Amino acid sequence: MFDFYIRHEWWFAATQLSLAMFGMGATLRLADFAGVFRRPKGFLIGLLVQVVGVPLIALGFNLALRPPPGVAFGLVLIAAMPGGAMSNVLTYFAKSNVPLSIALTAVVTLGCLVTTPVVLRLLAGALVPPEFVMPVAAIALDIAVCLLIPLALGMAAGAPLRHLTREVIARWCINASLAVVVCIAIGSAGAGRLSGDAVTASALLVILVFAFAVQQAGTLPGWALGLARPDVGAIAIETAVRNTNLALLLKASLFPATPGVLDPMGDSVLVTALLFGACAAPLTIPLVLVHRWLARRAA
């Protein structure tokens, strides 16, 4: 049973990412972006934080703390990801700028076709064995096939539908995607790839602090540069909730699992991505509640 998962790991990752992006696409419309680009200050700050700031934080952590290579590569991989599909929903609950969140998700997601291979090559090229070749073309193809195309199909499918219907489609797709993530975790654990040897307690602390630092990187620049509270909330949540679905897919492409063959590097990257997602989720809940309280207070 677990050998079946190992042999088809890429397909599991591709399925869960495609479901999540189709669901998010069903909620998007081109008109959502018009207001954002008429007042682009918040968008530009969020874009710089996502594309430049978060990768630099990962680089700083790796230079200062020297985590194991698999964890270090995992941090860079997470940093190279766009915002996750749930960021728009959490921004809505936080009574923050949902169109800004949607615009950042869409544009950074499109841009990661170029930025992700560049970030991985520049910041993580030295973390893999000398004979390892960064498959830039394969990464770009994975992003296009499993992320951009489902996103576009979701937008096309949702365009003629009512808002409530689009929300139902998004909810079902994202829930199905989360179910596949659970299958990935179970399959990896059953194959012995989520053992305690993959990531140490000190590395777990590094991942937790990194998740907190990423969240603060999305919060502090907005306040410092005088953005409105709804814009600050949107950027903070968008930065904190990374697209770990895409990270799992790229891990499966970069470090493909082989039944019966140990891969400590790939296992550490996998566990780092999963643990980041597990750490980021609870850290984002207080952020959502604070912004929701600030919105009520302002009203």
C-alpha positions as CSV (number, residue, x, y, z in Angstrom):
1,M,0.0,0.0,0.0
2,F,2.7,2.5,1.0
3,D,4.8,1.5,-2.0
4,F,1.9,2.6,-4.1
5,Y,2.1,6.0,-2.6
6,I,5.8,6.2,-3.1
7,R,5.5,5.3,-6.7
8,H,2.8,7.8,-7.3
9,E,3.9,10.6,-5.0
10,W,4.1,13.2,-7.7
11,W,0.5,12.5,-8.8
12,F,-0.8,12.9,-5.2
13,A,1.0,16.3,-5.0
14,A,-0.2,17.3,-8.4
15,T,-3.8,16.4,-7.6
16,Q,-4.0,18.3,-4.3
17,L,-2.4,21.4,-5.8
18,S,-4.7,21.4,-8.9
19,L,-7.8,21.0,-6.7
20,A,-6.7,23.9,-4.5
21,M,-5.9,26.2,-7.4
22,F,-9.1,25.3,-9.3
23,G,-11.1,26.1,-6.1
24,M,-9.4,29.4,-5.6
25,G,-9.8,30.3,-9.3
26,A,-13.5,29.8,-9.0
27,T,-13.7,32.7,-6.6
28,L,-11.6,35.1,-8.8
29,R,-12.9,37.6,-11.3
30,L,-10.9,40.1,-13.4
31,A,-12.9,43.0,-11.9
32,D,-11.5,42.1,-8.4
33,F,-8.2,43.7,-9.4
34,A,-9.3,47.1,-10.8
35,G,-9.5,48.9,-7.4
36,V,-6.1,47.5,-6.3
37,F,-4.2,48.8,-9.3
38,R,-5.8,52.2,-9.1
39,R,-4.2,52.5,-5.6
40,P,-1.1,50.3,-6.1
41,K,0.9,51.3,-2.9
42,G,-0.3,48.3,-0.8
43,F,0.1,46.0,-3.8
44,L,3.7,47.0,-4.5
45,I,4.7,46.6,-0.8
46,G,3.0,43.2,-0.6
47,L,4.7,42.2,-3.8
48,L,8.2,43.2,-2.6
49,V,7.7,41.5,0.7
50,Q,6.6,38.2,-1.0
51,V,9.2,38.1,-3.8
52,V,12.2,39.6,-2.1
53,G,11.7,39.9,1.6
54,V,10.7,36.3,2.5
55,P,13.5,34.7,0.5
56,L,16.0,37.0,2.2
57,I,14.6,35.9,5.6
58,A,15.2,32.3,4.6
59,L,18.7,33.1,3.5
60,G,19.4,34.9,6.8
61,F,18.1,32.0,8.8
62,N,20.3,29.6,6.9
63,L,23.4,31.7,7.2
64,A,22.9,32.5,10.9
65,L,21.6,29.2,12.3
66,R,23.1,26.6,9.8
67,P,20.2,24.1,9.9
68,P,20.7,20.7,8.3
69,P,20.8,20.8,4.5
70,G,17.3,19.3,4.0
71,V,15.8,21.9,6.4
72,A,17.7,24.7,4.9
73,F,16.5,23.8,1.4
74,G,13.0,23.4,2.7
75,L,13.1,27.0,4.1
76,V,14.2,28.4,0.8
77,L,11.5,26.3,-1.0
78,I,8.8,27.6,1.3
79,A,10.1,31.2,0.8
80,A,10.0,30.8,-2.9
81,M,6.2,30.0,-2.8
82,P,3.4,32.4,-3.5
83,G,0.6,32.9,-1.0
84,G,-1.6,29.9,-0.3
85,A,-5.2,29.4,-1.5
86,M,-6.6,29.9,2.0
87,S,-5.1,33.4,2.4
88,N,-8.1,35.0,0.7
89,V,-10.6,33.3,3.0
90,L,-8.6,34.2,6.1
91,T,-8.4,37.8,4.9
92,Y,-12.2,37.9,4.5
93,F,-12.6,36.6,8.1
94,A,-10.1,39.3,9.3
95,K,-12.2,42.0,7.7
96,S,-9.2,43.1,5.6
97,N,-8.7,44.0,2.0
98,V,-9.8,40.9,0.1
99,P,-9.3,42.3,-3.4
100,L,-5.7,43.2,-2.5
101,S,-5.2,39.7,-1.1
102,I,-6.7,38.2,-4.3
103,A,-4.5,40.4,-6.5
104,L,-1.3,39.4,-4.6
105,T,-2.2,35.7,-4.7
106,A,-2.9,35.8,-8.5
107,V,0.1,38.0,-9.5
108,V,2.7,36.3,-7.3
109,T,1.3,32.9,-8.4
110,L,1.7,33.9,-12.0
111,G,5.2,35.3,-11.3
112,C,6.4,32.3,-9.5
113,L,6.7,30.6,-12.9
114,V,9.9,32.7,-13.2
115,T,10.8,33.7,-9.6
116,T,10.7,30.2,-8.0
117,P,13.4,28.6,-10.2
118,V,15.5,31.7,-9.8
119,V,15.2,31.8,-6.0
120,L,15.9,28.0,-5.7
121,R,19.0,28.3,-7.9
122,L,20.4,31.4,-6.2
123,L,19.7,30.5,-2.6
124,A,19.6,26.7,-2.5
125,G,21.9,25.6,-5.3
126,A,24.8,25.0,-2.8
127,L,22.6,22.9,-0.4
128,V,22.4,19.9,-2.7
129,P,25.1,17.4,-3.8
130,P,27.5,18.6,-6.6
131,E,26.0,16.2,-9.1
132,F,22.5,17.6,-8.5
133,V,21.2,19.7,-11.4
134,M,18.4,22.2,-10.6
135,P,15.6,21.2,-13.1
136,V,14.4,24.8,-13.9
137,A,12.4,23.7,-16.9
138,A,10.7,21.0,-15.0
139,I,9.8,23.3,-12.1
140,A,8.3,25.8,-14.5
141,L,6.3,23.1,-16.2
142,D,5.0,21.8,-12.9
143,I,3.9,25.3,-12.0
144,A,2.2,25.9,-15.3
145,V,0.4,22.5,-15.5
146,C,-0.6,22.1,-11.9
147,L,-1.0,25.7,-10.7
148,L,-1.6,28.2,-13.5
149,I,-3.9,26.0,-15.8
150,P,-6.2,24.9,-12.9
151,L,-6.3,28.5,-11.7
152,A,-7.4,29.7,-15.2
153,L,-9.9,26.8,-15.6
154,G,-11.4,27.7,-12.2
155,M,-11.8,31.3,-13.2
156,A,-13.5,30.3,-16.4
157,A,-15.8,27.8,-14.7
158,G,-16.8,30.3,-12.0
159,A,-17.3,33.3,-14.3
160,P,-21.0,32.6,-15.2
161,L,-21.9,31.4,-11.8
162,R,-23.4,33.2,-8.8
163,H,-21.2,34.2,-5.9
164,L,-22.6,31.5,-3.5
165,T,-22.2,28.8,-6.1
166,R,-18.6,29.8,-6.7
167,E,-18.0,29.7,-2.9
168,V,-19.4,26.2,-2.7
169,I,-17.1,25.0,-5.5
170,A,-14.1,26.6,-3.8
171,R,-15.0,25.1,-0.5
172,W,-15.4,21.6,-1.9
173,C,-12.2,21.8,-3.9
174,I,-10.1,23.1,-1.1
175,N,-11.5,20.5,1.3
176,A,-10.7,17.8,-1.2
177,S,-7.2,19.2,-1.5
178,L,-6.7,19.1,2.3
179,A,-7.9,15.4,2.2
180,V,-5.2,14.6,-0.3
181,V,-2.6,16.4,1.9
182,V,-3.7,14.0,4.7
183,C,-3.2,11.1,2.4
184,I,0.3,12.5,1.6
185,A,1.1,12.7,5.3
186,I,-0.2,9.2,6.0
187,G,1.6,7.7,3.0
188,S,4.8,9.4,4.0
189,A,4.5,8.3,7.6
190,G,3.7,4.7,6.6
191,A,6.7,4.6,4.3
192,G,8.9,5.7,7.3
193,R,9.7,9.1,5.8
194,L,8.3,11.2,8.6
195,S,10.4,9.8,11.3
196,G,12.0,11.9,14.0
197,D,15.3,11.4,12.2
198,A,14.2,13.6,9.3
199,V,14.0,16.8,11.4
200,T,15.5,17.3,14.9
201,A,13.9,19.3,17.8
202,S,16.3,22.2,17.1
203,A,15.3,22.2,13.4
204,L,11.6,22.2,14.5
205,L,12.3,25.3,16.5
206,V,14.0,26.9,13.5
207,I,10.9,26.2,11.4
208,L,8.6,27.6,14.1
209,V,10.6,30.9,14.5
210,F,10.9,31.2,10.7
211,A,7.1,31.0,10.3
212,F,6.7,33.7,12.9
213,A,9.4,35.9,11.2
214,V,7.7,35.5,7.8
215,Q,4.4,36.7,9.4
216,Q,6.1,39.7,10.9
217,A,7.7,40.5,7.6
218,G,4.2,40.9,6.2
219,T,3.0,43.1,9.0
220,L,5.7,45.5,10.0
221,P,6.4,47.2,6.6
222,G,2.8,48.1,6.1
223,W,2.5,49.8,9.5
224,A,5.8,51.6,9.0
225,L,4.8,52.9,5.6
226,G,1.4,54.1,6.7
227,L,-0.9,51.7,4.9
228,A,-4.5,51.4,6.0
229,R,-5.3,48.7,8.5
230,P,-7.2,46.5,6.0
231,D,-4.2,46.6,3.6
232,V,-1.8,45.7,6.4
233,G,-4.0,42.7,7.4
234,A,-4.2,41.5,3.8
235,I,-0.4,41.6,3.2
236,A,0.3,40.0,6.6
237,I,-2.0,37.1,6.0
238,E,-0.9,36.7,2.4
239,T,2.7,36.5,3.5
240,A,2.2,34.2,6.4
241,V,0.1,31.6,4.5
242,R,2.5,30.1,1.9
243,N,1.4,27.7,-0.8
244,T,2.7,24.5,0.8
245,N,0.7,22.6,-1.8
246,L,3.1,23.8,-4.5
247,A,6.1,23.1,-2.2
248,L,5.0,19.5,-1.8
249,L,4.6,19.2,-5.6
250,L,8.1,20.6,-6.3
251,K,9.6,18.5,-3.6
252,A,8.2,15.4,-5.3
253,S,9.8,16.6,-8.6
254,L,13.1,17.7,-7.1
255,F,13.6,14.7,-4.9
256,P,11.4,11.8,-6.3
257,A,10.9,9.0,-3.9
258,T,12.0,5.4,-4.8
259,P,10.5,2.4,-3.0
260,G,13.2,0.8,-0.7
261,V,15.7,3.7,-1.2
262,L,16.5,6.1,1.6
263,D,16.6,9.8,0.8
264,P,17.4,11.8,4.0
265,M,17.6,15.1,2.1
266,G,14.2,14.7,0.4
267,D,12.6,13.4,3.6
268,S,13.9,16.5,5.5
269,V,12.5,18.8,2.8
270,L,9.2,17.1,2.9
271,V,8.9,17.3,6.7
272,T,10.0,20.9,6.7
273,A,7.2,21.9,4.3
274,L,4.6,20.0,6.3
275,L,5.8,21.4,9.6
276,F,5.8,24.9,8.2
277,G,2.2,24.5,7.2
278,A,1.4,23.1,10.7
279,C,3.1,26.0,12.4
280,A,1.8,28.8,10.1
281,A,-1.8,27.9,10.6
282,P,-2.1,28.4,14.4
283,L,0.2,31.5,14.2
284,T,-2.2,33.1,11.6
285,I,-5.4,32.6,13.8
286,P,-4.4,35.3,16.4
287,L,-3.5,37.6,13.5
288,V,-7.0,37.2,12.0
289,L,-8.6,37.8,15.4
290,V,-6.6,40.9,16.1
291,H,-7.5,42.5,12.7
292,R,-11.1,41.5,13.1
293,W,-11.2,43.2,16.5
294,L,-9.5,46.3,15.1
295,A,-12.1,46.5,12.3
296,R,-15.0,46.3,14.8
297,R,-13.3,48.9,17.0
298,A,-12.9,51.3,14.0
299,A,-16.6,50.7,13.0
